[in-house]
Amino acid sequence: MREALAGLTVRGRAFVAAGVTAVVCAIVLGQPALTRVGVLVLALPLVTAAVLARGRYKLALVRTVSPQLVTAGQSARVDLTLTNEGRTPSGVLLLEDHVPYVLGSRPRFVLEGIGHGWRRHAAYQVRSDVRGRFEVGPMSVRVADPFGLVELGRSFRTTASLTVTPRTVPLPSIPLGGGWTGAGDNRPRAFATGSAEDVTVREYRRGDDLRRVHWRSSARTGELMVRREEQPWQSRATLFLDNRARAHRGQGVASSLEAAVSAAASIAAHLVQRGFAVRLVTASGEEPGSAWHQRESDVGTGPLLEALAVLEPVDSPRLDGSWLGEQGHGGLTVAVLGAVEALDVPVLRRMRHHAGSGLAVSLDVDAWVDAHDAPGGAVPVLVQQGWRAVSLTPGDRLDAVWQDLSSTAAQSARSAEVAR
């Protein structure tokens, strides 16, 4: 009852005040008829509050966000299904869903009363220009009586997640090199010796598809053998992103860090489309749970883009090179870098030494603060360490800068030819 009295609306409080005033005036003036009117006006909100307080509302909410993974700038749909599982019919329902401010204003709905077992559906759209993982909900419900005298608040605890990935742009195909033999730029090499049957079959391993069993070889050897040509090796690429706060400039979505994350997302999508298995490494080292992500059916670049969506700047003073190990994988390494300091050069040199081929996109971070004071980034330093490097400024198109890496490779090849 106390909760119901606290839920009196302005109209309900006005009725209480008017009823009390009428009763007092009736007593002072000696008007019994006015007393009855005052009691009626005073009793109406109090009885309504008592009825709502005694009501047992069992409201159930199902919230669905589709799709749960969107690119920045794209919209997602939130569907709400509200069910009254109690026996007491509800009054007017005032719904308000709590969403982060970056997803837009809080949606509000007004639903007429629903009886036992009835359902009501509502939907709205959310959109964010900022990457990240956001929680949609919880939902707050206000139950009002038909006269608008009392409103009772209810709240659901459940929420739903929405992941907004960085924007990506399609990149042109350029010579990459440095990949392992397989489905990337290179193809499996033929063996110099042995028969064709020896080349195209191998022993069965747990998890192999039984449809790949080569029965003739299995009968000859007495062990299960599978066709090897249907399981090519996979080209691998390491995508390195410098997410140190000290290596970037600017604030919010206009910062060089956001441009670096967007560039890394575009490069990751491009490499997966080219057939590379890609892993993500940041300034703190290899991401926890990092794996070689490749295109498998409809999975695409989802794991990589999700990791980039929640990437935060770190306060590390230097790059972490512990993930390099004693021997590198010898594949392709693509680095997206901010400001490069003297302490970073040894790690960048090791990264290039461990890679079969090294490409770098160096953000001219000073241009994100003052376009007239841009020294040209760290491209000269990277070139000295053997990287194929290009500079990226706020006014540059990423696809054009990526295309410039092709001409950089041609210049490096001509320089090497002249040196020989």
N, C-alpha and C positions, 0 to 999 in steps of 0.2 A: 504494500500500500504506500509506503514511503517513497518507493521508486516511482509509482504512478503519480503521486502528488508532485514530485519533482519534475515530472514530464508534462505538467500543465503548459499548454501553449499560451500565447498572449491573449488569445480569445478566451481560453479557459480561465486565466487569471482575472480577465475583465468580468467574466460571469460571476466569479467568486466575489470580487469587489462590489459588483452591482447588487448581488444578493444580500451581502452583509449590510450595505448601505440602505437597501430597501427595508430590511428588517429593523435596523436602528431607527430609521425615519418613521416606520409604522408604529413602533413603540412610543416614540416621542410625541407623535401627532395623534396617537390613539386611533389608527386606521387598521382594523383587523383584515380587511380585504388586501391591503398593501402588504401585510405580513405574509399572507399566503403566496402572493406573487414573489416576494423576496425569498421565501423558503424554496419555492420551485426553481428559481434562477440559481440559488446557491447549491441546491441538491443535484442539479443536472451535471456539472463537471465532476462533483464528488462521486456520484453513482457511476459515471462513465469511467473514472479512474479505478474504482473498485472492481468493475467488471473486467477491465483490461488487466488489472493486477492478478485476478484469479484465473485468467485465461492461461492455458498451457499450450504455448506455441512450440511446435517442433518443425522448424524450418530447415530444410536441407538444400545445400547449394553445390552445384557442379560447375566448375569453371574450366573452359578449354581454350587454349591459345593455339592458333594455327596460322601460319607455321610457327614453330618455336624457334627457328633459326632464320633470321632475315638479315639483309644487307642494310647498312645505314641509308636512310632515305626511303626505304620500303615500308609498307604498312602491314600490320598483322591484325587479325580479327580475334576478338575475345567474345566467346559465346557463354552465356549464363543461363543455367536452368535452375529455377527455384521451385521447390516442392514443399507443400504443407503436409507433413506426415502426422500431424496431430488431429484431434477430432474437433477442435474449436476453429470455426471459420475466422480468417484474419480480416482485418479492416483494410484500409488503404495502406499500401506498402511504399515507402520512400527509400529507394536504394541509392547508395553512393559507394562506388568502388574506388579504393585508394590505389593510385598509380604514381610512380615517380614523376617529378615535374618535367623531365626530359621527354616523357612519352605523351605529354599533353595535359589538358585540364581533367579534373576528376569527372567521370561520367555520372550523371544522375538520372534516375528513372522513377516514374510513378506508375505503380501497378494497382489495379482494383483488387478488392479482396478475393482471396482464393479459399475454397472450401477444402474439406478433407480429401486428400489424394489428388488434388488438382495440381497442375503444373503451369508455370509461366516462363516464357523464354524472352531473353533480351540479348542484344549484341551491340558491340561498338568496336571501333578501330583505334589502334595506337600506332604511333610513328615516332621514330627517333632519328635525328641526324648525328647522334653521338654513339659510338660503339660501347659495348659493355653488356653485362648480364643484369637484368632488372627483374624485380619481383612485382607481379601484378596482384593486388589485393593487400589486405583482406577487405571483405565487403562489410559495410555497416548498413543496418536496416532500421528504419524508423516505422513503427506500427502506429497508425493514427486511427482514431474513431471517425465515424461518418460525419460528425458535427465539427471536427477539427479542434476539439477541446483538449485532447491529451495525445501526446506522442511518447511511445516507449522505444528505447534504443536497444538494438541487438547487434551483435558483431560475430562474424565468422573468422576463424583462425587460418583457414587454408589459403594458400597463395599458389600462383603458377609462375614459372620462370620464362623469360623471353631473352634470348641472346641476339644481340645486334652486332654483326660482324663488320669489319672495315669495308669501305668502298673499294672496289677493284675495277681496273680497266684492262681490256684485252691488249696483249703485247704481241708484237710481230715476232716471227720465228727468225732467230739468228744462230750462227754456229756457236755451240756451247762447248763441246769437247769435254774431256776429262771424265766421262761417264763409264761405268763398267759395261762390259758386253751384255747385251740383252735388248730390252724393248725401248731403249732410249735412242740417242743419236747413232749408236754403234749396233752392229749385229753380231751374233755368235760366230766366232771363228771356227773354221773347219779344222779337224784334227789332221795332223800330217801323216799319222800311221793308223792302222786298224781298219777293220771292215766297216761298212755302213751300218751294219746291225749293231756293232760295238758302240758306234757313235750315238745311235738313236735310242738305245735302251739303257736302263740302269736298274738296280735293285729296288724292289718295292719298299717304301717307307710308310710308316704309320701316318694316316691322314691322306694318302694319295687316292685319287679317284679311281675306282675299280674299272671304270670304262677305259682307262688308259693302259690297262694290262696288255702286254704283248704276249699272247698265248704261245706262239711258236718258240720264242726265246725262253719262256717259262718252262715249256716241256723239255727243251734241250738242256737247260741248266739245272732243272729240278727245283728252282726257286721262282717266286713271282718276280717278273720284270715288267717295268712300265716304260712307255714311250717317252723318251727324253726331249724330243723336239717340241712337245707341247708344253714344256715347262721352261721357257727361256729365262735367263738371268735378268735381273732388274737393274737398270741404271739408277744410281743413287746420287742425291744432291743434299748438301747441308746448307740450310738457309740461316745465316747469322744476322741477328738484329741487335744493334747497340741501343739499349733502352736506358742508359744511365741518364740521370737528370742533368748532370753537369755537361753532358755531350750535346744538349739540345737547348733551343731558345724558343721564346714565345709562350703564350698561354692558351689553354683550352684547345678547341678544335682547330685553331689557327697556328698551333705550335709546330715546330719541326718534328717533334716526336710523333704527332698524329700523321704527318706526311710520311714519315718513315714506316709507320705501321701499315698505312695504306699501300705504300710501295711494296713492302714485304708480302702483303696479302695478294697483290697482283702477281708478283713473281712466283709465289707458291702455287697459285692457280695455273699459271703458265707452265711451270715445270711439271705439274701433275698431268696436264693435258699432253705434254710432250712424252709422257711415259716414265717419268722419274719417280722414284720413291724418295720422299722428302722428309727430313727431320728439321725441327726448329731448335735453334740454340740462341740464347740471349747473353747479355753481358754478365749474368750470374752463372753461366754455364748451361749445360743441357737441361731443358725443362723437365721437371719431375714427371715421370711416366711418359717421357718422349719416346716416340717410335718412328720407324720409317713408314710414313703414310703415303699410300699410292691409290690410284683410282681402282676401286673395287665396286662393280655394279653401280648403285646409285649413291654410294657413300661420298664419292668425290673428295673435295678439299674440306669437308666439314670439320674433322678434328683439328686441322691446322688453323682454320679460320676461327674456331671457337677459342683456341689458345691465344690467338692474336686479339680477339675481342676483349679479353679480360687482362691483357698485358698492362702492367703498371710500371712507372719509372722507378728505378732503384738508385740508392745513394752510394753505390760502389765507386771508390776512387779510381779503380783500374779494371781492365778487362780480365775475365777469368779464362785461362787457357788450360785448365785441368782436364777438360773434356776431350782435348786433343789426344791424350795418351802418348804412348811411345811411338806408335805407328798410325798414320792416318789411313782412311779408307781409300785414298787415291782417286776419289771421284770428283764431282764438281762442287765447288764452294761458292756461294753467292752471298756477299756481305752488304748489308744496308747500314751505313755508318753515319754518325753525327760528327761532332768535332773530334779530331784526332790529336792526342797529346804525345809527348815524347815517351811517356811510360807505356803507351799502347803499341808502339812500333815493334818491340820484340814479339808480342803476342800475334800481331798481324803478320809478321814475318814467318812465325811458326805455322800459322793457319795456311799461308800460301805454300809453304814447304810441304805440308801434309796433303795438300789437294793436288789432284791431277790437273785441274784448271781452276783459276780464281777470277771471279768477276766481282766488281765492287761498284755500288751506287753511293757516292759520297754527297751528303746533304750539305749545302753551303749554309750552315746554320745562322751565320751572321746576317744573311739576307732576310731571315724571318724577323729580324729586329729593325734593320736599316738596309734597305735595298741599295742605297748609295755607298755603303761601306761593306762590300763583299770581297774578301781577298781571294776567292776562288776555291775555297774548300781544301780538302786534303788530297786532291787528285795527284799532285806531284809526288807527295810522300808515298802514296800507294803504288804508283808506277815504279818508283825506285825499288819497291819490295817485290816487284814482279806481277802485280795485279793489273788486270784490264779494268780501268776505272773511268768513270764519267761523273760529272757534277750535276746535282739537281738543285734548282732554285725554285722559289714559290711560283714564278711565272712559266716554268718549263712544263711541258707535257711528258708524262712518264713514258708513254709509248715511243715518243721521239727520242728521249734520252736512252731508252733501252736499245733502240735501233742504232744509236751512236756507238754502242759497244761493238757492233759488227765492224764499223770502220776502224775502231781502235784495235781490233784483232788483226785487221788487214795491215795496219801500220806496223804493229808489232812483228808480224810475219815478214814484212819487207825489211824491217830493221835487222831481224835475225839473219835474213838472206844476205844482206850487205855485210854483216859482221863475219859471215862465213867466207 
